[in-house]
């Protein structure tokens, strides 16, 4: 038997190109695997299939002096849309001048954060803000999906 020796001549350029294409192929396969693997959870806390509230407008009463006013909270399935006061007469607004600014401050914070936790309010309207916050929380408790 005779052995025939074969000599293969490769250019260095071909080896480098082949290594680059193999590396890119492996990177592409890993990227596709990471992106489309099963069971991947989204990073958003309130996904579209998670229902936090029953959509609608919910109210809770707040007694100011001898009159009652209603605090209304409008919600979607996963979002607090607005908070407002109804049946606020001029006499109540005059007797309690901090009610409207306090409600506006709380509304802005709650709609931005979508939470009634860790809210800030001025020291001079602390009690007014706490009373409004209790009424808002009662309305949100009515809206909570169980």
N, CA, C and O atoms as a GROMACS GRO file, in nm:
protein
  584
    1UNK      N    1   0.081  -0.117   0.000
    1UNK     CA    2   0.000   0.000   0.000
    1UNK      C    3   0.086   0.124   0.000
    1UNK      O    4   0.189   0.136   0.067
    2UNK      N    5   0.039   0.208  -0.076
    2UNK     CA    6   0.111   0.334  -0.081
    2UNK      C    7   0.024   0.443  -0.020
    2UNK      O    8  -0.096   0.450  -0.043
    3UNK      N    9   0.085   0.523   0.052
    3UNK     CA   10   0.009   0.632   0.111
    3UNK      C   11   0.034   0.757   0.030
    3UNK      O   12   0.147   0.792  -0.004
    4UNK      N   13  -0.073   0.819   0.002
    4UNK     CA   14  -0.062   0.943  -0.073
    4UNK      C   15  -0.088   1.059   0.023
    4UNK      O   16  -0.194   1.067   0.085
    5UNK      N   17   0.002   1.142   0.034
    5UNK     CA   18  -0.008   1.257   0.122
    5UNK      C   19  -0.071   1.372   0.044
    5UNK      O   20  -0.031   1.405  -0.068
    6UNK      N   21  -0.174   1.430   0.107
    6UNK     CA   22  -0.240   1.544   0.045
    6UNK      C   23  -0.202   1.669   0.124
    6UNK      O   24  -0.203   1.670   0.247
    7UNK      N   25  -0.170   1.768   0.054
    7UNK     CA   26  -0.135   1.893   0.116
    7UNK      C   27  -0.244   1.993   0.080
    7UNK      O   28  -0.275   2.016  -0.037
    8UNK      N   29  -0.303   2.053   0.186
    8UNK     CA   30  -0.408   2.151   0.167
    8UNK      C   31  -0.348   2.288   0.199
    8UNK      O   32  -0.292   2.310   0.307
    9UNK      N   33  -0.362   2.376   0.105
    9UNK     CA   34  -0.309   2.510   0.126
    9UNK      C   35  -0.428   2.605   0.147
    9UNK      O   36  -0.514   2.618   0.060
   10UNK      N   37  -0.431   2.669   0.261
   10UNK     CA   38  -0.535   2.766   0.292
   10UNK      C   39  -0.471   2.902   0.308
   10UNK      O   40  -0.363   2.916   0.366
   11UNK      N   41  -0.538   2.998   0.259
   11UNK     CA   42  -0.490   3.134   0.278
   11UNK      C   43  -0.541   3.185   0.413
   11UNK      O   44  -0.651   3.149   0.456
   12UNK      N   45  -0.464   3.265   0.476
   12UNK     CA   46  -0.501   3.316   0.608
   12UNK      C   47  -0.629   3.399   0.602
   12UNK      O   48  -0.706   3.398   0.697
   13UNK      N   49  -0.652   3.472   0.493
   13UNK     CA   50  -0.773   3.552   0.477
   13UNK      C   51  -0.898   3.466   0.482
   13UNK      O   52  -0.997   3.505   0.542
   14UNK      N   53  -0.895   3.350   0.421
   14UNK     CA   54  -1.010   3.260   0.419
   14UNK      C   55  -1.039   3.206   0.559
   14UNK      O   56  -1.155   3.191   0.597
   15UNK      N   57  -0.936   3.178   0.634
   15UNK     CA   58  -0.954   3.127   0.771
   15UNK      C   59  -1.016   3.236   0.859
   15UNK      O   60  -1.106   3.207   0.938
   16UNK      N   61  -0.970   3.356   0.847
   16UNK     CA   62  -1.023   3.466   0.927
   16UNK      C   63  -1.169   3.492   0.892
   16UNK      O   64  -1.252   3.508   0.981
   17UNK      N   65  -1.202   3.498   0.764
   17UNK     CA   66  -1.341   3.519   0.723
   17UNK      C   67  -1.432   3.407   0.773
   17UNK      O   68  -1.542   3.433   0.820
   18UNK      N   69  -1.386   3.284   0.765
   18UNK     CA   70  -1.465   3.170   0.812
   18UNK      C   71  -1.488   3.180   0.963
   18UNK      O   72  -1.598   3.156   1.010
   19UNK      N   73  -1.386   3.216   1.038
   19UNK     CA   74  -1.400   3.229   1.183
   19UNK      C   75  -1.497   3.342   1.218
   19UNK      O   76  -1.577   3.328   1.311
   20UNK      N   77  -1.490   3.452   1.145
   20UNK     CA   78  -1.582   3.564   1.172
   20UNK      C   79  -1.725   3.523   1.144
   20UNK      O   80  -1.814   3.552   1.224
   21UNK      N   81  -1.751   3.456   1.031
   21UNK     CA   82  -1.887   3.413   0.998
   21UNK      C   83  -1.939   3.309   1.097
   21UNK      O   84  -2.058   3.311   1.130
   22UNK      N   85  -1.856   3.219   1.143
   22UNK     CA   86  -1.898   3.121   1.243
   22UNK      C   87  -1.932   3.192   1.374
   22UNK      O   88  -2.033   3.160   1.438
   23UNK      N   89  -1.849   3.288   1.414
   23UNK     CA   90  -1.876   3.365   1.537
   23UNK      C   91  -2.006   3.444   1.527
   23UNK      O   92  -2.084   3.445   1.622
   24UNK      N   93  -2.030   3.509   1.413
   24UNK     CA   94  -2.155   3.582   1.394
   24UNK      C   95  -2.276   3.488   1.393
   24UNK      O   96  -2.382   3.522   1.447
   25UNK      N   97  -2.261   3.372   1.334
   25UNK     CA   98  -2.370   3.274   1.333
   25UNK      C   99  -2.405   3.228   1.473
   25UNK      O  100  -2.523   3.219   1.508
   26UNK      N  101  -2.304   3.199   1.554
   26UNK     CA  102  -2.327   3.157   1.692
   26UNK      C  103  -2.393   3.269   1.771
   26UNK      O  104  -2.485   3.245   1.849
   27UNK      N  105  -2.347   3.393   1.752
   27UNK     CA  106  -2.406   3.508   1.820
   27UNK      C  107  -2.552   3.527   1.780
   27UNK      O  108  -2.636   3.557   1.866
   28UNK      N  109  -2.584   3.511   1.653
   28UNK     CA  110  -2.722   3.524   1.605
   28UNK      C  111  -2.811   3.416   1.665
   28UNK      O  112  -2.924   3.444   1.707
   29UNK      N  113  -2.763   3.293   1.670
   29UNK     CA  114  -2.842   3.184   1.728
   29UNK      C  115  -2.866   3.209   1.877
   29UNK      O  116  -2.976   3.186   1.926
   30UNK      N  117  -2.765   3.257   1.949
   30UNK     CA  118  -2.782   3.286   2.092
   30UNK      C  119  -2.880   3.401   2.112
   30UNK      O  120  -2.964   3.395   2.203
   31UNK      N  121  -2.872   3.503   2.030
   31UNK     CA  122  -2.963   3.616   2.041
   31UNK      C  123  -3.107   3.574   2.014
   31UNK      O  124  -3.198   3.614   2.086
   32UNK      N  125  -3.128   3.493   1.911
   32UNK     CA  126  -3.263   3.444   1.882
   32UNK      C  127  -3.316   3.356   1.995
   32UNK      O  128  -3.434   3.363   2.028
   33UNK      N  129  -3.230   3.274   2.053
   33UNK     CA  130  -3.272   3.189   2.164
   33UNK      C  131  -3.312   3.272   2.285
   33UNK      O  132  -3.412   3.243   2.349
   34UNK      N  133  -3.235   3.375   2.317
   34UNK     CA  134  -3.265   3.460   2.432
   34UNK      C  135  -3.394   3.538   2.410
   34UNK      O  136  -3.475   3.551   2.502
   35UNK      N  137  -3.414   3.589   2.289
   35UNK     CA  138  -3.532   3.672   2.262
   35UNK      C  139  -3.661   3.591   2.257
   35UNK      O  140  -3.765   3.638   2.302
   36UNK      N  141  -3.656   3.470   2.204
   36UNK     CA  142  -3.778   3.395   2.179
   36UNK      C  143  -3.792   3.270   2.264
   36UNK      O  144  -3.868   3.180   2.228
   37UNK      N  145  -3.722   3.263   2.374
   37UNK     CA  146  -3.735   3.144   2.459
   37UNK      C  147  -3.874   3.144   2.525
   37UNK      O  148  -3.928   3.251   2.554
   38UNK      N  149  -3.931   3.028   2.548
   38UNK     CA  150  -4.063   3.022   2.610
   38UNK      C  151  -4.056   3.058   2.758
   38UNK      O  152  -3.956   3.036   2.825
   39UNK      N  153  -4.166   3.115   2.806
   39UNK     CA  154  -4.178   3.150   2.947
   39UNK      C  155  -4.114   3.282   2.983
   39UNK      O  156  -4.098   3.312   3.101
   40UNK      N  157  -4.078   3.359   2.886
   40UNK     CA  158  -4.020   3.490   2.915
   40UNK      C  159  -4.129   3.583   2.965
   40UNK      O  160  -4.233   3.597   2.901
   41UNK      N  161  -4.106   3.647   3.081
   41UNK     CA  162  -4.203   3.739   3.139
   41UNK      C  163  -4.166   3.881   3.101
   41UNK      O  164  -4.048   3.915   3.089
   42UNK      N  165  -4.268   3.963   3.082
   42UNK     CA  166  -4.240   4.103   3.050
   42UNK      C  167  -4.196   4.175   3.174
   42UNK      O  168  -4.228   4.132   3.285
   43UNK      N  169  -4.122   4.285   3.157
   43UNK     CA  170  -4.069   4.360   3.270
   43UNK      C  171  -4.166   4.461   3.328
   43UNK      O  172  -4.136   4.521   3.431
   44UNK      N  173  -4.283   4.481   3.267
   44UNK     CA  174  -4.377   4.579   3.318
   44UNK      C  175  -4.460   4.518   3.430
   44UNK      O  176  -4.504   4.404   3.419
   45UNK      N  177  -4.482   4.593   3.538
   45UNK     CA  178  -4.558   4.538   3.649
   45UNK      C  179  -4.706   4.521   3.619
   45UNK      O  180  -4.768   4.427   3.668
   46UNK      N  181  -4.764   4.609   3.540
   46UNK     CA  182  -4.906   4.600   3.506
   46UNK      C  183  -4.919   4.563   3.360
   46UNK      O  184  -4.928   4.650   3.273
   47UNK      N  185  -4.919   4.432   3.332
   47UNK     CA  186  -4.932   4.389   3.193
   47UNK      C  187  -5.078   4.399   3.151
   47UNK      O  188  -5.167   4.419   3.233
   48UNK      N  189  -5.100   4.384   3.021
   48UNK     CA  190  -5.234   4.405   2.968
   48UNK      C  191  -5.334   4.300   3.016
   48UNK      O  192  -5.454   4.325   3.016
   49UNK      N  193  -5.284   4.181   3.057
   49UNK     CA  194  -5.377   4.080   3.103
   49UNK      C  195  -5.401   4.086   3.254
   49UNK      O  196  -5.480   4.008   3.307
   50UNK      N  197  -5.334   4.175   3.323
   50UNK     CA  198  -5.350   4.188   3.468
   50UNK      C  199  -5.453   4.297   3.497
   50UNK      O  200  -5.435   4.412   3.458
   51UNK      N  201  -5.560   4.260   3.565
   51UNK     CA  202  -5.667   4.355   3.595
   51UNK      C  203  -5.654   4.397   3.741
   51UNK      O  204  -5.662   4.314   3.831
   52UNK      N  205  -5.635   4.528   3.762
   52UNK     CA  206  -5.623   4.580   3.897
   52UNK      C  207  -5.756   4.633   3.949
   52UNK      O  208  -5.788   4.618   4.067
   53UNK      N  209  -5.834   4.695   3.859
   53UNK     CA  210  -5.960   4.759   3.898
   53UNK      C  211  -6.071   4.715   3.804
   53UNK      O  212  -6.048   4.671   3.692
   54UNK      N  213  -6.193   4.729   3.854
   54UNK     CA  214  -6.310   4.712   3.769
   54UNK      C  215  -6.338   4.850   3.710
   54UNK      O  216  -6.366   4.944   3.786
   55UNK      N  217  -6.333   4.865   3.577
   55UNK     CA  218  -6.347   4.998   3.516
   55UNK      C  219  -6.477   5.066   3.556
   55UNK      O  220  -6.583   5.002   3.564
   56UNK      N  221  -6.469   5.196   3.583
   56UNK     CA  222  -6.587   5.273   3.620
   56UNK      C  223  -6.550   5.395   3.702
   56UNK      O  224  -6.432   5.428   3.716
   57UNK      N  225  -6.650   5.461   3.755
   57UNK     CA  226  -6.632   5.577   3.841
   57UNK      C  227  -6.685   5.540   3.979
   57UNK      O  228  -6.801   5.502   3.993
   58UNK      N  229  -6.601   5.552   4.079
   58UNK     CA  230  -6.636   5.513   4.216
   58UNK      C  231  -6.626   5.635   4.305
   58UNK      O  232  -6.540   5.721   4.285
   59UNK      N  233  -6.714   5.642   4.403
   59UNK     CA  234  -6.715   5.759   4.490
   59UNK      C  235  -6.714   5.718   4.637
   59UNK      O  236  -6.755   5.608   4.674
   60UNK      N  237  -6.666   5.810   4.718
   60UNK     CA  238  -6.668   5.794   4.864
   60UNK      C  239  -6.701   5.931   4.920
   60UNK      O  240  -6.656   6.034   4.869
   61UNK      N  241  -6.780   5.932   5.026
   61UNK     CA  242  -6.822   6.060   5.083
   61UNK      C  243  -6.720   6.107   5.187
   61UNK      O  244  -6.654   6.029   5.255
   62UNK      N  245  -6.712   6.239   5.196
   62UNK     CA  246  -6.623   6.303   5.290
   62UNK      C  247  -6.703   6.413   5.359
   62UNK      O  248  -6.760   6.500   5.293
   63UNK      N  249  -6.708   6.408   5.491
   63UNK     CA  250  -6.786   6.506   5.565
   63UNK      C  251  -6.698   6.625   5.601
   63UNK      O  252  -6.598   6.611   5.671
   64UNK      N  253  -6.737   6.742   5.551
   64UNK     CA  254  -6.668   6.866   5.582
   64UNK      C  255  -6.767   6.957   5.654
   64UNK      O  256  -6.859   7.012   5.593
   65UNK      N  257  -6.748   6.971   5.782
   65UNK     CA  258  -6.842   7.050   5.861
   65UNK      C  259  -6.975   6.978   5.869
   65UNK      O  260  -6.982   6.862   5.911
   66UNK      N  261  -7.081   7.046   5.828
   66UNK     CA  262  -7.213   6.985   5.831
   66UNK      C  263  -7.254   6.932   5.694
   66UNK      O  264  -7.364   6.877   5.679
   67UNK      N  265  -7.168   6.949   5.594
   67UNK     CA  266  -7.203   6.904   5.458
   67UNK      C  267  -7.112   6.790   5.415
   67UNK      O  268  -6.999   6.775   5.462
   68UNK      N  269  -7.167   6.711   5.324
   68UNK     CA  270  -7.089   6.602   5.268
   68UNK      C  271  -7.057   6.632   5.123
   68UNK      O  272  -7.140   6.684   5.049
   69UNK      N  273  -6.935   6.597   5.085
   69UNK     CA  274  -6.894   6.606   4.945
   69UNK      C  275  -6.848   6.467   4.903
   69UNK      O  276  -6.803   6.388   4.986
   70UNK      N  277  -6.860   6.440   4.776
   70UNK     CA  278  -6.818   6.310   4.723
   70UNK      C  279  -6.687   6.324   4.648
   70UNK      O  280  -6.668   6.416   4.569
   71UNK      N  281  -6.598   6.232   4.675
   71UNK     CA  282  -6.473   6.223   4.602
   71UNK      C  283  -6.492   6.110   4.501
   71UNK      O  284  -6.517   5.996   4.538
   72UNK      N  285  -6.480   6.143   4.371
   72UNK     CA  286  -6.499   6.044   4.266
   72UNK      C  287  -6.365   6.007   4.203
   72UNK      O  288  -6.283   6.094   4.174
   73UNK      N  289  -6.346   5.877   4.184
   73UNK     CA  290  -6.224   5.825   4.124
   73UNK      C  291  -6.264   5.747   3.999
   73UNK      O  292  -6.342   5.652   4.008
   74UNK      N  293  -6.211   5.786   3.884
   74UNK     CA  294  -6.238   5.717   3.758
   74UNK      C  295  -6.119   5.626   3.728
   74UNK      O  296  -6.004   5.670   3.725
   75UNK      N  297  -6.148   5.496   3.704
   75UNK     CA  298  -6.043   5.399   3.679
   75UNK      C  299  -6.072   5.317   3.555
   75UNK      O  300  -6.187   5.296   3.518
   76UNK      N  301  -5.964   5.271   3.491
   76UNK     CA  302  -5.971   5.169   3.387
   76UNK      C  303  -5.931   5.038   3.453
   76UNK      O  304  -5.916   5.031   3.575
   77UNK      N  305  -5.914   4.935   3.374
   77UNK     CA  306  -5.879   4.805   3.430
   77UNK      C  307  -5.743   4.806   3.499
   77UNK      O  308  -5.722   4.730   3.593
   78UNK      N  309  -5.652   4.889   3.454
   78UNK     CA  310  -5.518   4.890   3.511
   78UNK      C  311  -5.463   5.029   3.540
   78UNK      O  312  -5.343   5.045   3.560
   79UNK      N  313  -5.550   5.129   3.544
   79UNK     CA  314  -5.501   5.267   3.558
   79UNK      C  315  -5.603   5.355   3.629
   79UNK      O  316  -5.723   5.343   3.608
   80UNK      N  317  -5.552   5.444   3.714
   80UNK     CA  318  -5.634   5.549   3.776
   80UNK      C  319  -5.632   5.667   3.681
   80UNK      O  320  -5.526   5.724   3.655
   81UNK      N  321  -5.748   5.705   3.629
   81UNK     CA  322  -5.755   5.811   3.529
   81UNK      C  323  -5.768   5.950   3.590
   81UNK      O  324  -5.694   6.041   3.553
   82UNK      N  325  -5.862   5.967   3.683
   82UNK     CA  326  -5.884   6.100   3.740
   82UNK      C  327  -5.947   6.089   3.878
   82UNK      O  328  -6.006   5.987   3.915
   83UNK      N  329  -5.932   6.197   3.952
   83UNK     CA  330  -5.991   6.208   4.085
   83UNK      C  331  -6.052   6.348   4.093
   83UNK      O  332  -5.986   6.447   4.060
   84UNK      N  333  -6.177   6.356   4.135
   84UNK     CA  334  -6.242   6.486   4.144
   84UNK      C  335  -6.340   6.488   4.260
   84UNK      O  336  -6.375   6.385   4.317
   85UNK      N  337  -6.384   6.610   4.294
   85UNK     CA  338  -6.484   6.629   4.400
   85UNK      C  339  -6.613   6.676   4.335
   85UNK      O  340  -6.612   6.762   4.247
   86UNK      N  341  -6.723   6.619   4.380
   86UNK     CA  342  -6.854   6.664   4.331
   86UNK      C  343  -6.935   6.711   4.451
   86UNK      O  344  -6.907   6.673   4.565
   87UNK      N  345  -7.034   6.791   4.424
   87UNK     CA  346  -7.120   6.850   4.527
   87UNK      C  347  -7.042   6.937   4.624
   87UNK      O  348  -7.072   6.942   4.743
   88UNK      N  349  -6.940   7.006   4.572
   88UNK     CA  350  -6.863   7.099   4.654
   88UNK      C  351  -6.924   7.237   4.638
   88UNK      O  352  -6.905   7.304   4.537
   89UNK      N  353  -6.996   7.278   4.739
   89UNK     CA  354  -7.064   7.408   4.731
   89UNK      C  355  -6.965   7.521   4.756
   89UNK      O  356  -6.855   7.498   4.805
   90UNK      N  357  -7.007   7.641   4.722
   90UNK     CA  358  -6.923   7.759   4.742
   90UNK      C  359  -6.895   7.783   4.890
   90UNK      O  360  -6.786   7.826   4.927
   91UNK      N  361  -6.994   7.754   4.974
   91UNK     CA  362  -6.974   7.776   5.118
   91UNK      C  363  -6.868   7.680   5.172
   91UNK      O  364  -6.787   7.720   5.256
   92UNK      N  365  -6.867   7.557   5.127
   92UNK     CA  366  -6.766   7.461   5.174
   92UNK      C  367  -6.629   7.501   5.121
   92UNK      O  368  -6.531   7.494   5.194
   93UNK      N  369  -6.622   7.543   4.993
   93UNK     CA  370  -6.495   7.586   4.935
   93UNK      C  371  -6.440   7.708   5.008
   93UNK      O  372  -6.319   7.723   5.023
   94UNK      N  373  -6.529   7.796   5.054
   94UNK     CA  374  -6.486   7.914   5.126
   94UNK      C  375  -6.440   7.879   5.268
   94UNK      O  376  -6.340   7.932   5.316
   95UNK      N  377  -6.514   7.791   5.334
   95UNK     CA  378  -6.480   7.753   5.471
   95UNK      C  379  -6.354   7.665   5.478
   95UNK      O  380  -6.281   7.668   5.577
   96UNK      N  381  -6.330   7.588   5.374
   96UNK     CA  382  -6.215   7.496   5.369
   96UNK      C  383  -6.132   7.528   5.244
   96UNK      O  384  -6.141   7.455   5.145
   97UNK      N  385  -6.052   7.634   5.248
   97UNK     CA  386  -5.980   7.677   5.128
   97UNK      C  387  -5.867   7.583   5.085
   97UNK      O  388  -5.820   7.593   4.972
   98UNK      N  389  -5.824   7.493   5.172
   98UNK     CA  390  -5.715   7.402   5.136
   98UNK      C  391  -5.762   7.275   5.066
   98UNK      O  392  -5.681   7.195   5.020
   99UNK      N  393  -5.894   7.256   5.056
   99UNK     CA  394  -5.946   7.132   4.999
   99UNK      C  395  -5.909   7.119   4.851
   99UNK      O  396  -5.854   7.017   4.810
  100UNK      N  397  -5.938   7.222   4.771
  100UNK     CA  398  -5.912   7.213   4.627
  100UNK      C  399  -5.763   7.199   4.595
  100UNK      O  400  -5.727   7.111   4.517
  101UNK      N  401  -5.673   7.283   4.652
  101UNK     CA  402  -5.531   7.265   4.621
  101UNK      C  403  -5.476   7.130   4.669
  101UNK      O  404  -5.392   7.069   4.603
  102UNK      N  405  -5.523   7.085   4.785
  102UNK     CA  406  -5.477   6.956   4.837
  102UNK      C  407  -5.522   6.842   4.746
  102UNK      O  408  -5.446   6.750   4.719
  103UNK      N  409  -5.646   6.849   4.700
  103UNK     CA  410  -5.695   6.745   4.610
  103UNK      C  411  -5.618   6.746   4.479
  103UNK      O  412  -5.584   6.640   4.426
  104UNK      N  413  -5.588   6.863   4.426
  104UNK     CA  414  -5.513   6.872   4.301
  104UNK      C  415  -5.372   6.814   4.318
  104UNK      O  416  -5.323   6.743   4.230
  105UNK      N  417  -5.309   6.844   4.430
  105UNK     CA  418  -5.176   6.791   4.459
  105UNK      C  419  -5.179   6.639   4.467
  105UNK      O  420  -5.095   6.571   4.408
  106UNK      N  421  -5.274   6.586   4.541
  106UNK     CA  422  -5.286   6.440   4.554
  106UNK      C  423  -5.321   6.374   4.420
  106UNK      O  424  -5.267   6.269   4.387
  107UNK      N  425  -5.410   6.437   4.343
  107UNK     CA  426  -5.450   6.382   4.214
  107UNK      C  427  -5.330   6.370   4.121
  107UNK      O  428  -5.311   6.268   4.056
  108UNK      N  429  -5.249   6.475   4.115
  108UNK     CA  430  -5.131   6.472   4.029
  108UNK      C  431  -5.036   6.359   4.069
  108UNK      O  432  -4.987   6.286   3.983
  109UNK      N  433  -5.012   6.345   4.197
  109UNK     CA  434  -4.920   6.242   4.244
  109UNK      C  435  -4.975   6.102   4.221
  109UNK      O  436  -4.902   6.013   4.177
  110UNK      N  437  -5.103   6.082   4.251
  110UNK     CA  438  -5.163   5.949   4.237
  110UNK      C  439  -5.170   5.908   4.091
  110UNK      O  440  -5.142   5.793   4.058
  111UNK      N  441  -5.208   6.000   4.002
  111UNK     CA  442  -5.216   5.966   3.860
  111UNK      C  443  -5.078   5.940   3.800
  111UNK      O  444  -5.065   5.859   3.709
  112UNK      N  445  -4.975   6.007   3.851
  112UNK     CA  446  -4.840   5.983   3.801
  112UNK      C  447  -4.784   5.850   3.851
  112UNK      O  448  -4.727   5.774   3.772
  113UNK      N  449  -4.801   5.821   3.980
  113UNK     CA  450  -4.742   5.700   4.037
  113UNK      C  451  -4.836   5.580   4.034
  113UNK      O  452  -4.791   5.467   4.052
  114UNK      N  453  -4.966   5.604   4.013
  114UNK     CA  454  -5.067   5.498   4.015
  114UNK      C  455  -5.068   5.425   4.150
  114UNK      O  456  -5.093   5.305   4.156
  115UNK      N  457  -5.042   5.500   4.256
  115UNK     CA  458  -5.040   5.442   4.389
  115UNK      C  459  -5.077   5.550   4.492
  115UNK      O  460  -5.056   5.669   4.469
  116UNK      N  461  -5.131   5.505   4.603
  116UNK     CA  462  -5.160   5.598   4.712
  116UNK      C  463  -5.053   5.590   4.821
  116UNK      O  464  -5.071   5.646   4.929
  117UNK      N  465  -4.944   5.522   4.793
  117UNK     CA  466  -4.835   5.508   4.889
  117UNK      C  467  -4.728   5.614   4.864
  117UNK      O  468  -4.710   5.659   4.751
  118UNK      N  469  -4.659   5.654   4.969
  118UNK     CA  470  -4.544   5.746   4.964
  118UNK      C  471  -4.577   5.879   4.896
  118UNK      O  472  -4.500   5.928   4.814
  119UNK      N  473  -4.691   5.936   4.931
  119UNK     CA  474  -4.728   6.067   4.878
  119UNK      C  475  -4.675   6.176   4.970
  119UNK      O  476  -4.662   6.155   5.090
  120UNK      N  477  -4.645   6.290   4.912
  120UNK     CA  478  -4.599   6.403   4.991
  120UNK      C  479  -4.700   6.516   4.982
  120UNK      O  480  -4.765   6.535   4.879
  121UNK      N  481  -4.713   6.590   5.091
  121UNK     CA  482  -4.802   6.704   5.092
  121UNK      C  483  -4.749   6.805   5.192
  121UNK      O  484  -4.677   6.769   5.285
  122UNK      N  485  -4.784   6.933   5.172
  122UNK     CA  486  -4.733   7.038   5.261
  122UNK      C  487  -4.780   7.018   5.405
  122UNK      O  488  -4.886   6.962   5.431
  123UNK      N  489  -4.700   7.065   5.497
  123UNK     CA  490  -4.731   7.052   5.640
  123UNK      C  491  -4.859   7.126   5.677
  123UNK      O  492  -4.934   7.078   5.762
  124UNK      N  493  -4.886   7.240   5.616
  124UNK     CA  494  -5.005   7.318   5.653
  124UNK      C  495  -5.135   7.252   5.606
  124UNK      O  496  -5.242   7.285   5.658
  125UNK      N  497  -5.129   7.161   5.511
  125UNK     CA  498  -5.251   7.093   5.466
  125UNK      C  499  -5.245   6.942   5.496
  125UNK      O  500  -5.307   6.862   5.426
  126UNK      N  501  -5.172   6.906   5.598
  126UNK     CA  502  -5.153   6.765   5.633
  126UNK      C  503  -5.285   6.695   5.665
  126UNK      O  504  -5.311   6.587   5.612
  127UNK      N  505  -5.368   6.755   5.749
  127UNK     CA  506  -5.493   6.690   5.791
  127UNK      C  507  -5.595   6.687   5.677
  127UNK      O  508  -5.667   6.589   5.660
  128UNK      N  509  -5.599   6.793   5.600
  128UNK     CA  510  -5.689   6.796   5.484
  128UNK      C  511  -5.649   6.689   5.384
  128UNK      O  512  -5.733   6.617   5.330
  129UNK      N  513  -5.518   6.679   5.358
  129UNK     CA  514  -5.469   6.579   5.262
  129UNK      C  515  -5.495   6.437   5.312
  129UNK      O  516  -5.529   6.349   5.233
  130UNK      N  517  -5.478   6.415   5.441
  130UNK     CA  518  -5.504   6.281   5.496
  130UNK      C  519  -5.651   6.244   5.486
  130UNK      O  520  -5.683   6.129   5.456
  131UNK      N  521  -5.741   6.339   5.512
  131UNK     CA  522  -5.885   6.312   5.500
  131UNK      C  523  -5.921   6.283   5.355
  131UNK      O  524  -5.999   6.191   5.327
  132UNK      N  525  -5.866   6.360   5.262
  132UNK     CA  526  -5.891   6.334   5.120
  132UNK      C  527  -5.834   6.199   5.077
  132UNK      O  528  -5.897   6.125   5.003
  133UNK      N  529  -5.714   6.169   5.124
  133UNK     CA  530  -5.651   6.042   5.090
  133UNK      C  531  -5.732   5.924   5.142
  133UNK      O  532  -5.740   5.821   5.074
  134UNK      N  533  -5.790   5.935   5.260
  134UNK     CA  534  -5.876   5.828   5.312
  134UNK      C  535  -5.998   5.809   5.224
  134UNK      O  536  -6.038   5.696   5.197
  135UNK      N  537  -6.058   5.919   5.178
  135UNK     CA  538  -6.175   5.908   5.090
  135UNK      C  539  -6.135   5.847   4.955
  135UNK      O  540  -6.208   5.765   4.900
  136UNK      N  541  -6.021   5.887   4.902
  136UNK     CA  542  -5.973   5.831   4.775
  136UNK      C  543  -5.947   5.682   4.790
  136UNK      O  544  -5.982   5.603   4.702
  137UNK      N  545  -5.887   5.642   4.902
  137UNK     CA  546  -5.859   5.500   4.924
  137UNK      C  547  -5.988   5.419   4.937
  137UNK      O  548  -5.994   5.306   4.888
  138UNK      N  549  -6.091   5.475   5.001
  138UNK     CA  550  -6.220   5.406   5.010
  138UNK      C  551  -6.279   5.383   4.872
  138UNK      O  552  -6.332   5.276   4.843
  139UNK      N  553  -6.270   5.486   4.786
  139UNK     CA  554  -6.322   5.471   4.650
  139UNK      C  555  -6.243   5.369   4.571
  139UNK      O  556  -6.301   5.291   4.495
  140UNK      N  557  -6.110   5.367   4.588
  140UNK     CA  558  -6.028   5.267   4.519
  140UNK      C  559  -6.055   5.127   4.570
  140UNK      O  560  -6.048   5.030   4.494
  141UNK      N  561  -6.085   5.115   4.700
  141UNK     CA  562  -6.119   4.982   4.755
  141UNK      C  563  -6.246   4.929   4.690
  141UNK      O  564  -6.258   4.808   4.667
  142UNK      N  565  -6.341   5.017   4.661
  142UNK     CA  566  -6.462   4.973   4.592
  142UNK      C  567  -6.432   4.928   4.450
  142UNK      O  568  -6.499   4.839   4.398
  143UNK      N  569  -6.330   4.987   4.387
  143UNK     CA  570  -6.296   4.957   4.248
  143UNK      C  571  -6.206   4.837   4.234
  143UNK      O  572  -6.187   4.787   4.123
  144UNK      N  573  -6.149   4.791   4.342
  144UNK     CA  574  -6.052   4.681   4.336
  144UNK      C  575  -6.116   4.553   4.288
  144UNK      O  576  -6.219   4.510   4.340
  145UNK      N  577  -6.053   4.491   4.188
  145UNK     CA  578  -6.100   4.361   4.138
  145UNK      C  579  -6.059   4.254   4.237
  145UNK      O  580  -5.946   4.253   4.286
  146UNK      N  581  -6.149   4.166   4.266
  146UNK     CA  582  -6.120   4.059   4.363
  146UNK      C  583  -6.123   3.925   4.298
  146UNK      O  584  -6.100   3.824   4.364
   0.00000   0.00000   0.00000
